Amino acid sequence: MARDQANPTQGTVRPAKLKCIAPLLVLILLVGSIAVAVWPGRDDAKGPTPDNAPGAAARDEPEPAGAALTVTMDHPQARQARVVAWRERAVRVADNVSAGVFRFTPPPPADSLIVGWTTRDGPSLAGAVGYAAYTGGDDAMVLHAEPVWTLRVAVRGTSPGEQTLRVGLQFPGAADAARWSHLVELIGGKPAGFYLRRPSGANQFDLPMLPADVPLRVSAECDGMFAESEEVRLSDDAELELTLSRVLSERQVRVRDSLGAPADAKLAIDVRPAQDDDAGRIHTVTRTGPSGNAEIPGDLNSTAYVSVVDDDWVSDRNRHVLLPGGRTMDIPVWRAATLRLTVEYDDGQPYYGPVRVFANLDDDELEPSNRRSVFFARLVDASTPIVRPTNEIERAMYGDSSLFHGVAEFYKVPVGPDLKVNIPHERVGYPMYESTLPPDATEPGVVTKIVVPAKITAKSLSRIRIVGVDKPSPDLHVVVYRLIGQEVAPFCRFALAETNESWSMHPGRYLVRITGANAWQAEVELPPGVTHDVFPRFEQGAVVKARILNERGEPMAGATLDIASRGAPRFPAEAVFGVLAVANADGVVELRGQPAGTAVFRLEAFGYQPAHVNATVHAGGKVELGDVKLSRAVGEIRIRLPESREGTVLLKADLVVPWGTGQLMFEVESGNMIIFAGVAVDRTYSVAVIPEGGGSSLTIFNEVRPTAAEPIVILDATDIEVPKESK
């Protein structure tokens, strides 16, 4: 029976009057040496592990001794049991041979975890659970199953069916909590949050598959009201009753872990009065304590910015905002750990370049947040000095301290959510690597080796090589464009006198143009994992000429002429022979060295809608496009900043923005809005907003596309830190 240890004012534990069930088994204390790594995050049962999974690439698996593995369940109810093999998120179900005997034919891979459980009250609820590691080489093993229990929590002090009512479950350690959560997902098919947030009755929650004799605490909260039980240990199904009492604080922040339990975390709270008076600004550092709650100073009309600054906890964003009038703010947190990765190719050669880790924090099916945390690092050659990144956006992503020799380190990575690694390497013949990291990657002292395989896949990188050109002249430029449907996107450009190979690229359709006194172009279908040789057959380069006028018919000096693509020139533009030509004071522009064939030429000026003209070019000839009049661009990209803030921000934009990658400064005088006016419509933009000084408040907006029907696009950057005045 469950021990009655609850505070009478907070909750009462008593034996549950539930259905009689078969003896069940406890899971967690049996295998204390097996950490969080032994349990998967989700039973997806989607087939075998990908060939490029981290563990699969780094392990040498012994061959099984026999043709089958027989598993015997040691439990009285074993005839109702189910046995599966799990390895790196791949789940395989064993055949039921007889009562309590199960067989895998052929045996599962080495390093699989064999999990067995008896069922009760339906197939998704376990009565007893056992598991053991399978290392390969054996043809038989025994699983000892022990009981798990259900705790029914009834919450009093609020109206029935209250939508904001939440129940939390606190284990003595993060590993215990993760094991329970993973067990619920593997067997029950639902995340632990489903049971913590979805009442089974009127303000009643059933929390299944809890281990025996493990100290637990249960909490509940609803609209500023809170209750927490004292320590509970289960030895049977039990019931617990909690009575909510109102929290005294007028304004508060509530910090909860991924299971909804209160988290004792260190917070930095910055409160700014409505009149934005520095004299009335409050900055404090505090801890939430066992309740997980902290008071927010100041009145209801102030804005509060709260950051988790605890070494043990990490939140889903750098800063949380409580707007004027708000009384409570919830901050989800996860246990923080350091992730260490080393990367090499399968032939033993080291990898140098970017390494990205994505933590999927959207693990609540009922209330998806669609947020992902991204961590950046860069591996560098030990013989090369570490230098500060020169690109502003790259600097904001990587910083000075995230360039590493040998082992990349990611600090304050959340423990629990799936971690995926992405390696955008440049080596030909290798796929773009992305895979889920093993669950033990965040264990202390663990360095996870990522082995990038050379197996040719649809994502394997390739390269284009220009062959058969002896002593190329300096004016020969190779421009490679990616063909996506009917669109042309610039990919890379190089001088043939310096190199004859392109960058590594994904397989697909490309347009290869060689411009100069001798010119040539052709479409290339690039297969995966090869260096593709291209043999040009040169002809004399042609000239394309036009005169560019504004809407009033006046010549436009500085306007540009190039081959149409999704990219855009950088203004003020600089001429590149054969690639980009710039108009003179009379608006006349000549693009020389063009290859024969049909092309779409683009004429563009800063703040104007580009014009596109189809033309057929003949070798050594001259194409007259005539007078081309441009109209003013009507598109706008507006970026909304936090309320009641004035200052200067730096706006970075990549090459798909008409004015290129230059750094632009905007004085925000009123309205808390940055406005990009004169933006060309029907073009896709990426915009990065970085406050003065850069830092971790970088915000990037992708796939921003003003259209003729909706020329104004408004972006929300109200959660970014904006300085008060220019430095």
Disulfide bonds with the S-S distance in Angstrom:
none
